[in-house]
Amino acid sequence: MHRQEEHSEILHIERPHANLWTYYILACLAFPPAFPFLILPAWFRYHTMRYRFNDEGISMSWGILFRREIIINYARIQDIHLRSNFVERWLGLSRILVQTASGNAGAEMSLEGLREFEAVRDFLYSKMRGVRDQPTPGQPGNPAGGSAELAATLREVAAEIRALRETLANPSNPSNHV
């Protein structure tokens, strides 16, 4: 039940935490002469950034003039990394880098400004691996069906192979001749 509540909280994340705006301001202040030129794009990025988690995948969008949207299905996710510098850690933030098999060396999506980054990472891992809270009968690894059927089928195949080997090994048997 606790896991379900945690997943529903993650599904409701739509915006980055307010500390991301503080991080953007501090990052722009690192270059004082360029501050007026850097702060405006950072402001637009922060105020337009949206996340959407659903049953099929995750999407991220931002921008006003040049709107960008990235949508990734959970099945396409290859790897997930957490990354944070000193200032991000101080603010309690981290970035989640999501990589796919697209051939890019970098991450396909970078979820910024999340305080619940470990819970989101675990959620994404569970979705990408296809982990379910309650396995259904017949599913591999579930004793209520799937592995018992597989074991019975494998025993049957092994018995047929043994019988075939014995038949081929005995040349005096008239049923061997074609």
ChimeraX attribute file (.defattr): number of C-alpha atoms within 10 A of each C-alpha:
attribute: neighborCount
match mode: 1-to-1
recipient: residues
	/A:1	7
	/A:2	6
	/A:3	11
	/A:4	10
	/A:5	10
	/A:6	13
	/A:7	17
	/A:8	12
	/A:9	13
	/A:10	19
	/A:11	17
	/A:12	12
	/A:13	16
	/A:14	14
	/A:15	17
	/A:16	20
	/A:17	17
	/A:18	14
	/A:19	16
	/A:20	21
	/A:21	17
	/A:22	14
	/A:23	18
	/A:24	17
	/A:25	16
	/A:26	14
	/A:27	16
	/A:28	19
	/A:29	15
	/A:30	10
	/A:31	11
	/A:32	11
	/A:33	10
	/A:34	11
	/A:35	15
	/A:36	12
	/A:37	11
	/A:38	17
	/A:39	17
	/A:40	12
	/A:41	14
	/A:42	19
	/A:43	13
	/A:44	14
	/A:45	18
	/A:46	21
	/A:47	16
	/A:48	15
	/A:49	19
	/A:50	18
	/A:51	20
	/A:52	16
	/A:53	20
	/A:54	13
	/A:55	9
	/A:56	11
	/A:57	17
	/A:58	17
	/A:59	17
	/A:60	19
	/A:61	15
	/A:62	18
	/A:63	17
	/A:64	11
	/A:65	7
	/A:66	6
	/A:67	10
	/A:68	11
	/A:69	13
	/A:70	13
	/A:71	16
	/A:72	18
	/A:73	15
	/A:74	20
	/A:75	13
	/A:76	14
	/A:77	20
	/A:78	14
	/A:79	14
	/A:80	19
	/A:81	12
	/A:82	14
	/A:83	15
	/A:84	14
	/A:85	10
	/A:86	9
	/A:87	14
	/A:88	20
	/A:89	12
	/A:90	11
	/A:91	15
	/A:92	17
	/A:93	24
	/A:94	24
	/A:95	19
	/A:96	22
	/A:97	18
	/A:98	21
	/A:99	21
	/A:100	20
	/A:101	12
	/A:102	12
	/A:103	9
	/A:104	9
	/A:105	9
	/A:106	12
	/A:107	17
	/A:108	17
	/A:109	20
	/A:110	19
	/A:111	19
	/A:112	22
	/A:113	24
	/A:114	22
	/A:115	20
	/A:116	15
	/A:117	20
	/A:118	13
	/A:119	16
	/A:120	21
	/A:121	17
	/A:122	13
	/A:123	17
	/A:124	22
	/A:125	17
	/A:126	14
	/A:127	18
	/A:128	18
	/A:129	12
	/A:130	11
	/A:131	11
	/A:132	9
	/A:133	10
	/A:134	7
	/A:135	13
	/A:136	14
	/A:137	13
	/A:138	15
	/A:139	12
	/A:140	15
	/A:141	13
	/A:142	14
	/A:143	14
	/A:144	14
	/A:145	14
	/A:146	15
	/A:147	16
	/A:148	15
	/A:149	13
	/A:150	13
	/A:151	11
	/A:152	11
	/A:153	12
	/A:154	12
	/A:155	11
	/A:156	11
	/A:157	12
	/A:158	12
	/A:159	12
	/A:160	12
	/A:161	12
	/A:162	11
	/A:163	12
	/A:164	11
	/A:165	11
	/A:166	11
	/A:167	15
	/A:168	14
	/A:169	11
	/A:170	11
	/A:171	11
	/A:172	10
	/A:173	10
	/A:174	9
	/A:175	10
	/A:176	11
	/A:177	8
	/A:178	4
